Amino acid sequence: MRDHDAQPVGGLARRLASILAARGQDPTTEPAYDPEPLPALQLAEARIPLRYQGAVADHPAVAAWVREVAEAGRPGPQGAPGLGQGRSLLIVGTTGTGKTHQAYGAIRSLLIAGVRLRWKAITAADLYAELRPRPGHDGERELMDLARCPLLIVDDLGAAKNSEWTEEITMRLINRRYNAMLPTLITTNLGMADLRSHIGDRVASRLTEMTDRVILDGPDRRRALAAERHTLAVARA
């Protein structure tokens, strides 16, 4: 703008106010700022089971793991960190103590922190069912996809019936992730001694080195919630 075109601030403000008024807009109204959506989180929640779509990683050890993984991420487009190599978590606890809740909470926490994340989740029972040889199905390709995925949840390891074949599949999956140092979230009801006898010494040895162990204790949350609903129903009757 040339010097002779300059206008006093008050005059410019009056002009802007008159333009807004002519457009039917109140110049005294504060603009509304909607929070930026989190597309990655929204897309992830379409894949997260409904029961865990509000999951929060509130256990201190799981929250610390999330921070460590987020801080170690490699810079990507627009500066957003991508998932890098890192430690894995073995979340151990009896039935109903919130192991799966914490695992999905960790996924949500990473996405909320802005980490670009490709992840998969599967139960051990579904893993073996999906990879079992059958006509027209490329189980080898699927196994490699799981082995290379930047972040993988393996839920309920040790809950499925074991055999030489399941032990081999588990070994191949865990060994590839161990060698590549890819973060893996594993939940199990079994202590390490029972888990070792179920999945074999070779797998258990790798898990011992690659994972930080988180132990969840307390009552079965599902039974506690069922008892609470029953108590409320009786009180309303």
ZASE-60537 format. One line per field, with one value per residue (C-alpha): residue number from 0; x, y, z. Coordinates in nm, 4 decimals, always signed. Last residue first. Layout:
N
num = (NUM ...)
u = (X ...)
v = (Y ...)
w = (Z ...)
END
This chain:
237
num = (236 235 234 233 232 231 230 229 228 227 226 225 224 223 222 221 220 219 218 217 216 215 214 213 212 211 210 209 208 207 206 205 204 203 202 201 200 199 198 197 196 195 194 193 192 191 190 189 188 187 186 185 184 183 182 181 180 179 178 177 176 175 174 173 172 171 170 169 168 167 166 165 164 163 162 161 160 159 158 157 156 155 154 153 152 151 150 149 148 147 146 145 144 143 142 141 140 139 138 137 136 135 134 133 132 131 130 129 128 127 126 125 124 123 122 121 120 119 118 117 116 115 114 113 112 111 110 109 108 107 106 105 104 103 102 101 100 99 98 97 96 95 94 93 92 91 90 89 88 87 86 85 84 83 82 81 80 79 78 77 76 75 74 73 72 71 70 69 68 67 66 65 64 63 62 61 60 59 58 57 56 55 54 53 52 51 50 49 48 47 46 45 44 43 42 41 40 39 38 37 36 35 34 33 32 31 30 29 28 27 26 25 24 23 22 21 20 19 18 17 16 15 14 13 12 11 10 9 8 7 6 5 4 3 2 1 0)
u = (-3.7491 -3.5099 -3.2792 -3.2773 -3.1769 -2.9046 -2.7621 -2.7698 -2.5922 -2.3232 -2.2813 -2.2392 -1.9840 -1.7862 -1.8061 -1.6642 -1.3984 -1.2615 -1.0933 -0.7459 -0.4168 -0.2507 +0.1160 +0.3085 +0.6212 +0.8641 +0.9178 +1.1993 +1.4219 +1.1636 +0.9579 +1.2576 +1.3142 +0.9440 +0.9423 +1.2433 +1.1302 +0.7940 +0.4484 +0.2542 +0.5359 +0.6850 +0.3452 +0.3005 +0.6402 +0.5891 +0.2525 -0.0507 -0.3570 -0.1884 -0.1690 +0.0932 +0.1583 +0.4338 +0.6824 +0.9051 +1.2662 +1.3211 +1.4752 +1.2079 +0.9288 +1.0588 +1.1074 +0.7585 +0.5836 +0.8003 +0.7865 +0.4107 +0.3591 +0.5930 +0.4193 +0.0811 +0.2047 +0.3603 +0.0323 -0.1362 -0.5022 -0.5717 -0.5422 -0.1624 -0.1536 -0.4773 -0.4396 -0.1591 -0.1522 +0.0810 +0.2610 +0.4757 +0.3277 +0.6086 +0.5212 +0.1480 +0.1969 +0.4377 +0.1755 -0.0866 +0.1400 +0.2094 -0.1607 -0.2424 -0.5957 -0.7514 -0.7530 -0.6847 -0.3778 -0.4434 -0.3320 -0.6681 -0.7589 -0.4134 -0.4328 -0.7973 -0.7012 -0.4060 -0.6339 -0.5650 -0.4807 -0.3156 -0.1340 -0.0178 +0.0538 +0.1377 +0.1920 -0.0116 -0.0310 -0.4005 -0.2918 -0.0450 -0.3063 -0.5643 -0.3231 -0.2264 -0.5933 -0.6368 -0.3725 -0.4974 -0.8539 -0.7218 -0.5464 -0.8303 -0.8327 -1.1151 -0.9345 -0.6052 -0.3199 -0.0143 +0.0536 +0.3737 +0.4881 +0.7329 +1.0387 +1.1216 +1.1667 +0.9957 +0.6350 +0.5999 +0.6282 +0.4322 +0.6692 +0.4410 +0.5248 +0.7428 +0.9773 +1.0814 +0.9129 +1.1212 +0.9187 +0.5890 +0.7282 +0.8612 +0.5404 +0.3266 +0.5536 +0.5144 +0.1343 +0.1507 +0.3668 +0.1457 -0.1813 -0.4221 -0.4092 -0.7644 -1.0274 -1.3208 -1.3487 -1.2871 -1.6353 -1.6988 -1.4022 -1.1339 -1.1483 -1.3848 -1.1952 -0.8818 -1.0367 -1.1515 -0.8109 -0.6341 -0.8775 -0.8212 -1.0565 -0.9314 -1.1283 -1.4039 -1.3238 -1.6266 -1.5605 -1.6497 -1.9499 -1.8904 -1.8743 -2.2275 -2.2575 -2.5434 -2.3154 -2.3735 -2.2842 -1.9542 -1.8699 -1.9720 -1.7519 -1.4565 -1.4967 -1.5257 -1.2077 -1.0224 -1.1302 -1.0174 -0.6804 -0.6203 -0.5928 -0.2865 -0.3406 -0.1059 +0.1790 +0.1390 +0.0000)
v = (-5.2678 -4.9729 -5.0962 -5.4487 -5.3172 -5.1016 -5.4018 -5.6151 -5.3453 -5.3240 -5.7028 -5.7061 -5.4247 -5.6174 -5.9343 -5.7510 -5.5804 -5.9121 -5.8123 -5.6623 -5.7119 -5.5864 -5.6704 -5.4760 -5.6418 -5.4560 -5.6590 -5.7511 -5.9592 -6.1718 -6.2006 -6.3445 -6.6076 -6.6978 -6.7572 -6.9905 -7.1669 -7.2764 -7.1217 -7.3055 -7.4126 -7.0627 -6.9028 -7.1113 -6.9994 -6.6391 -6.6001 -6.6585 -6.4432 -6.2798 -5.9503 -5.8627 -5.5148 -5.5219 -5.2510 -5.3542 -5.4342 -5.5865 -5.9025 -5.9277 -5.8662 -6.1459 -6.3742 -6.3041 -6.4034 -6.7063 -6.8335 -6.7914 -6.9821 -7.2621 -7.2889 -7.2991 -7.5864 -7.7873 -7.7567 -7.5152 -7.4602 -7.0890 -6.8787 -6.8562 -6.5097 -6.3345 -6.0333 -5.9870 -5.6136 -5.5098 -5.1849 -5.1150 -5.4150 -5.6322 -5.9592 -5.9093 -5.8634 -6.1587 -6.3821 -6.2675 -6.3515 -6.6964 -6.7608 -6.7224 -6.8629 -7.0370 -7.3835 -7.3983 -7.3744 -7.2258 -6.8644 -6.7039 -6.9578 -6.9321 -6.5529 -6.5645 -6.7677 -6.5385 -6.2375 -5.9816 -5.6129 -5.4205 -5.0905 -4.8202 -4.5051 -4.1447 -4.0191 -3.7090 -3.7546 -3.8421 -4.1269 -4.2580 -4.2338 -4.4221 -4.7109 -4.7206 -4.7270 -5.0272 -5.2133 -5.0840 -5.2008 -5.5386 -5.5895 -5.4581 -5.6876 -5.9055 -6.2389 -6.2506 -6.0230 -5.9773 -5.6977 -5.7744 -5.4486 -5.3946 -5.1731 -4.9589 -4.9039 -4.6014 -4.4905 -4.1730 -3.8242 -3.5404 -3.2765 -3.1758 -3.5105 -3.7390 -3.7087 -4.0480 -4.1496 -4.1894 -3.9355 -4.1105 -4.4535 -4.3292 -4.1415 -4.4474 -4.6691 -4.4281 -4.4419 -4.8234 -4.8215 -4.5642 -4.7503 -4.4951 -4.6025 -4.4893 -4.6875 -4.4941 -4.7071 -5.0227 -5.1776 -5.0776 -5.2800 -5.0503 -5.0368 -4.7370 -4.5881 -4.5926 -4.3795 -4.1218 -4.1252 -4.0728 -3.7962 -3.6022 -3.3096 -2.9578 -2.7975 -2.5630 -2.1966 -1.9721 -1.6097 -1.3588 -1.1483 -0.7721 -0.7564 -0.9013 -1.0542 -0.9754 -0.9175 -0.5411 -0.5565 -0.7221 -0.4515 -0.1774 -0.3240 -0.3510 +0.0152 +0.1234 -0.0712 +0.0937 +0.4365 +0.3600 +0.2330 +0.5546 +0.4969 +0.4629 +0.5276 +0.8308 +0.6108 +0.3471 +0.0000)
w = (+4.1429 +4.1086 +4.3862 +4.2419 +3.8998 +4.0531 +4.2414 +3.9276 +3.7273 +3.9975 +4.0021 +3.6227 +3.6490 +3.9120 +3.7036 +3.4020 +3.6124 +3.7395 +4.0640 +4.1027 +3.9267 +3.6129 +3.5585 +3.2938 +3.1544 +2.9310 +2.6194 +2.3786 +2.6079 +2.7898 +2.4720 +2.2887 +2.5572 +2.5674 +2.1917 +2.2040 +2.5224 +2.3868 +2.3473 +2.6211 +2.8549 +2.8394 +2.9010 +3.2141 +3.3501 +3.2334 +3.4051 +3.1900 +3.1267 +2.8281 +2.6421 +2.3819 +2.2438 +1.9813 +1.8888 +1.5948 +1.6808 +1.3321 +1.4807 +1.7519 +1.5010 +1.2806 +1.5817 +1.7172 +1.3953 +1.3171 +1.6743 +1.6996 +1.3746 +1.4894 +1.8276 +1.6533 +1.4305 +1.7149 +1.9005 +2.1358 +2.2146 +2.2261 +2.5434 +2.5364 +2.3825 +2.4695 +2.2374 +1.9879 +1.9145 +1.6322 +1.5541 +1.2450 +1.0561 +0.9195 +1.0983 +1.0449 +0.6703 +0.6624 +0.8268 +0.5764 +0.2847 +0.4265 +0.4857 +0.1175 +0.1064 -0.1942 -0.0363 +0.3401 +0.5615 +0.9085 +0.9048 +0.9860 +1.2564 +1.4144 +1.4338 +1.5422 +1.8518 +1.9250 +1.9104 +1.6399 +1.6198 +1.3373 +1.3206 +1.0833 +1.2824 +1.2243 +1.5792 +1.6609 +2.0387 +1.9955 +1.7668 +2.0236 +2.3000 +2.0922 +2.0292 +2.3982 +2.4984 +2.2682 +2.4697 +2.8067 +2.7405 +2.6205 +2.9554 +3.1716 +3.4768 +3.3438 +3.3298 +3.5183 +3.4272 +3.2097 +2.9607 +2.7666 +2.6092 +2.3232 +2.3031 +2.0053 +1.6360 +1.4910 +1.4509 +1.2524 +1.3943 +1.2326 +1.0937 +0.8080 +0.6419 +0.8589 +1.1556 +1.3037 +1.6269 +1.9441 +2.1417 +2.0607 +2.1535 +2.4879 +2.5685 +2.4893 +2.7020 +2.9953 +2.9582 +2.9633 +3.2784 +3.4530 +3.3749 +3.2268 +2.8627 +2.7897 +2.5994 +2.4529 +2.1406 +2.3455 +2.3520 +1.9916 +1.8656 +1.7193 +1.3411 +1.3056 +1.5980 +1.3876 +1.1137 +1.3677 +1.5361 +1.2044 +1.1088 +1.4322 +1.3898 +1.4576 +1.7338 +1.6176 +1.6479 +1.6702 +1.5841 +1.8601 +1.7600 +1.7531 +1.3710 +1.3426 +0.9977 +0.7599 +0.4625 +0.4750 +0.8458 +0.7610 +0.5085 +0.7546 +1.0263 +0.7890 +0.6922 +1.0556 +1.1437 +0.8579 +0.9800 +1.3351 +1.2139 +1.0210 +0.6456 +0.4249 +0.0538 +0.0512 +0.1811 -0.0931 +0.0000)
END
